[in-house]
Amino acid sequence: NDIMARLADAVSRVSILAGGVTEGYADGRGRNTQFRFPMGLDFSRDGGILVADECNHCIRKVLFDGYSDAHVETLAGIPGQAGYRDGDAIQALQSAIFGGRE
Protein backbone atom coordinates (compact mmCIF):
# COMPACT_ATOMS: atom_id res chain seq x y z
CA ASN A 1 0.00 0.00 0.00
CA ASP A 2 0.99 3.64 -0.08
CA ILE A 3 1.08 4.36 3.65
CA MET A 4 3.98 4.89 6.04
CA ALA A 5 2.92 3.31 9.34
CA ARG A 6 4.42 2.82 12.77
CA LEU A 7 3.81 -0.03 15.21
CA ALA A 8 3.39 1.49 18.63
CA ASP A 9 3.16 0.35 22.25
CA ALA A 10 2.77 -3.05 23.84
CA VAL A 11 -0.58 -3.84 22.23
CA SER A 12 0.83 -3.39 18.70
CA ARG A 13 -1.51 -0.64 17.60
CA VAL A 14 -0.68 0.71 14.16
CA SER A 15 -0.89 4.42 13.49
CA ILE A 16 -0.63 6.11 10.11
CA LEU A 17 2.19 8.64 10.03
CA ALA A 18 2.11 9.64 6.39
CA GLY A 19 0.24 8.75 3.23
CA GLY A 20 -3.29 7.62 2.68
CA VAL A 21 -5.37 5.06 0.88
CA THR A 22 -5.04 6.87 -2.47
CA GLU A 23 -1.76 6.61 -4.31
CA GLY A 24 -0.28 9.74 -5.85
CA TYR A 25 2.25 12.43 -5.11
CA ALA A 26 1.99 15.07 -2.39
CA ASP A 27 4.51 16.47 0.07
CA GLY A 28 3.25 17.85 3.38
CA ARG A 29 2.07 16.47 6.72
CA GLY A 30 0.44 13.23 7.77
CA ARG A 31 -2.46 11.84 5.77
CA ASN A 32 -2.33 14.78 3.35
CA THR A 33 0.79 13.27 1.80
CA GLN A 34 0.80 10.65 -0.94
CA PHE A 35 3.23 8.02 -2.17
CA ARG A 36 3.10 5.82 -5.24
CA PHE A 37 4.62 2.45 -4.44
CA PRO A 38 7.19 3.26 -1.74
CA MET A 39 9.72 0.50 -2.24
CA GLY A 40 12.91 0.91 -0.23
CA LEU A 41 13.70 2.53 3.09
CA ASP A 42 16.88 3.79 4.71
CA PHE A 43 17.62 6.10 7.63
CA SER A 44 19.16 9.57 7.48
CA ARG A 45 21.59 10.84 10.10
CA ASP A 46 18.97 13.25 11.47
CA GLY A 47 16.54 10.43 12.28
CA GLY A 48 14.39 10.69 9.17
CA ILE A 49 13.45 7.87 6.85
CA LEU A 50 14.53 8.02 3.21
CA VAL A 51 11.96 6.47 0.89
CA ALA A 52 12.45 5.26 -2.67
CA ASP A 53 9.06 6.29 -4.08
CA GLU A 54 9.34 3.98 -7.07
CA CYS A 55 6.45 4.97 -9.34
CA ASN A 56 6.90 8.69 -8.62
CA HIS A 57 10.61 8.27 -9.50
CA CYS A 58 11.59 10.34 -6.45
CA ILE A 59 13.63 10.06 -3.28
CA ARG A 60 11.45 11.29 -0.41
CA LYS A 61 12.25 12.01 3.22
CA VAL A 62 9.91 11.42 6.14
CA LEU A 63 10.68 13.44 9.28
CA PHE A 64 9.08 12.99 12.69
CA ASP A 65 8.47 15.30 15.62
CA GLY A 66 7.52 13.04 18.49
CA TYR A 67 4.28 11.12 18.05
CA SER A 68 2.47 13.60 15.81
CA ASP A 69 2.07 13.29 12.05
CA ALA A 70 5.18 12.99 9.95
CA HIS A 71 6.39 15.62 7.48
CA VAL A 72 7.23 14.40 3.95
CA GLU A 73 9.45 16.25 1.48
CA THR A 74 10.97 15.38 -1.88
CA LEU A 75 14.77 15.33 -1.94
CA ALA A 76 15.43 14.34 -5.55
CA GLY A 77 13.56 13.63 -8.74
CA ILE A 78 10.64 15.03 -10.69
CA PRO A 79 7.35 13.32 -9.73
CA GLY A 80 6.06 11.06 -12.49
CA GLN A 81 9.00 11.71 -14.80
CA ALA A 82 11.28 8.69 -15.27
CA GLY A 83 14.68 8.91 -16.88
CA TYR A 84 18.38 9.17 -16.26
CA ARG A 85 19.86 12.64 -15.89
CA ASP A 86 22.53 14.00 -13.55
CA GLY A 87 22.03 17.41 -12.05
CA ASP A 88 20.77 19.24 -9.00
CA ALA A 89 18.32 17.32 -6.85
CA ILE A 90 15.29 19.04 -8.39
CA GLN A 91 16.54 18.45 -11.96
CA ALA A 92 17.98 14.93 -11.70
CA LEU A 93 15.97 12.04 -13.09
CA GLN A 94 15.95 8.43 -11.99
CA SER A 95 13.93 5.38 -12.86
CA ALA A 96 13.04 2.11 -11.13
CA ILE A 97 14.56 3.11 -7.80
CA PHE A 98 14.34 0.58 -5.01
CA GLY A 99 16.48 2.11 -2.25
CA GLY A 100 17.88 0.64 0.89
CA ARG A 101 21.32 -0.70 1.60
CA GLU A 102 22.52 -3.94 0.16
MOLINJO-V738911 format. One record per helix or strand of 2 or more residues. SS is the DSSP state (H for helix, E for strand). FROM is the first residue (numbers start at 1). TO is the last residue. If there is no record, write none. Layout:
ss:SS from:FROM to:TO
ss:SS from:FROM to:TO
This chain:
ss:E from:3 to:8
ss:E from:13 to:19
ss:E from:28 to:29
ss:H from:30 to:32
ss:E from:38 to:43
ss:E from:49 to:53
ss:H from:54 to:56
ss:E from:58 to:63
ss:E from:71 to:76
